[in-house]
Amino acid sequence: MHNRIKELLLVFFVSGVLFCFMFGCDSGKKAVDEVTGNRALQQFEKVKKDVQAIEEKEKEKYDAVTDDENQENKENKENKENKE
């Protein structure tokens, strides 16, 4: 019984020291973020914004190409009508 109490106190002491160490340095903050999933969430949000920005740029490019094609088609039709 006495040994069990010593083991529990040692576990709590070591846990407390590790806990304080983790919050006492920058790498501890990173470790806490990693364990809680905050880092993964931040990375996900960043990638999500990057993908949205790329999607918007590609949509603008597609719209520009479509507009150019439509304009060329109209010009071709007008030219054909004028030739006839």
N, C-alpha and C positions, 0 to 999 in steps of 0.2 A: 504494500500500500504506500509506504513511504517512498519507494523508488518510482512508483507511478506518478506521484505528486511532483517529484523532481523532474521527471520527463515532461510532464505537462508545463511546468514553469519554464523549462528550457525551451520548449517549442514556442511558447508565447513570447519569451524573450527574443529568440532568434527571429521570429516573425515580426516582432516590433522593430528590431534593428533593420531588417530588410525593408520593411515598410518605410521607415524613416529615410533609409538610404535611397530608396526609389524616388521619394518626393524631394530629396535634398540635392539632386543634380539633374542636369538636362537629360541625360540618358534615362533617368528614372521617369521623367515626364513622357519620354518616348515609349518607355516600357509600359507605362500605365495606359497611354493612348493605344498601344498595340493590343494590350490585354482587353481593354474595354471595347475595342472595335472602332474607336473614334478616328484613328488613322485611316482605316479602310474606308470609312464613310467619307472622310475628307477627300481621299483619292477618287472615290466614286463620283462625288459631286464635281470635282475638277474635270474628270474625263467626260462626264455628262455635259458640262458646259462646252468643252472643246468639241464634242461631237455635234452639239447644236450649232455652234459657230460654223463648223465645216458644212453641215447640212444647209445652212442658210446661204453660204457662199456658192455651193453647188446648185442650189435652187435658182439663185440669181443668174449663174452662168447658163443654166438650162433655159430660163426665161428669155435671156438675151439671145441665145441661139434660136429659140422658137420664134421670137419676134423678127429676127433677121430672115429666117426662112419664110415667114408669112409675108414680110415685105417683098422678098424676092418673087414669091408666087404672085403677088398682086401686080408687080411690075411686069412679069412675064405674061400675065393675062392681058394687061393693058397693051403691051407690045403686040400680042397676037391680034387683039381687036383692032388696033390701029393699022396693021398690015392688011387686014381683010377689008 
